[in-house]
Amino acid sequence: MDPRYHFTESTQFEIWNVTRRDTGVGSDNTSITLDVQYAPSVKMEEDPVYVDVGETADLFCVADANPIIDTDMFSWKWLGEGEMEEMVEQSQDEATGQLTIQRATRAHAGHYQCTADNNIAPPANVAVQLVVRCESNEL
């Protein structure tokens, strides 16, 4: 587009430094890409999540957001007493955050919270319940 042409703040089209060559009917096509950025919303892929004792539990949190932050958009929090147990790993692939718990024990059972934050307020939270199934002789 000719730099003499522009849209004003009130969305009117203006032409600067008009000359005789601008007389007449003409057309000019301009493509504009509009990137609407918005705060995330999140949901769990599955809730509750069931896992057998000793197996790996994967919790997946899916965000609808723009932009998608490549790293550290997702964070996880244990909603029980104390800190998250060892053998817990957080990762992200595009718009999905993942919490992986290796060799799940009964101590891992409970609620976890996923938070998605793409630096556009407010961050979004969703909770999920992890159910660790054990054999009756383990009770």
Phi, psi and omega in degrees: 000140178301131182296348177283344180264140175198165176259138178278175178297335179269016178066022173273150179266129180235148174239125178268153176051058182295136176235173178300331180295341179280353181292146174109186181256132179212181177216152177211131180257133177229132175258134178236129176261126180252119180252101181274117180260142184210158179294155183284155162236148184227154173213157177273142178294328181208138178204122000282168176254129180253139177213147176275150177307134178089348180268174179266131176255131176241121176254129183242126179246123185249129182250145166250110186202156172212117011274164170268122179275128186297324181226148175063026175282332182252142171223153183236147180221135175280128182265008178267194179283142175078197183269165174295140181296160174295169179072026178249131182231134178254139177211172182215139174226106183057241185263022180235124174263144183229135171245121181247129178243113180279143176047062184302139174239173178298333179292340178279344183295145178139200184256140177235147179245131174257133176239132175247129181221114179252023179071016170242115186291149357266156172297158180246144181234148171212145180252153178221148177257131174258124178251119178259113182273137178230159178289153185299331180283352178272346180287000000 
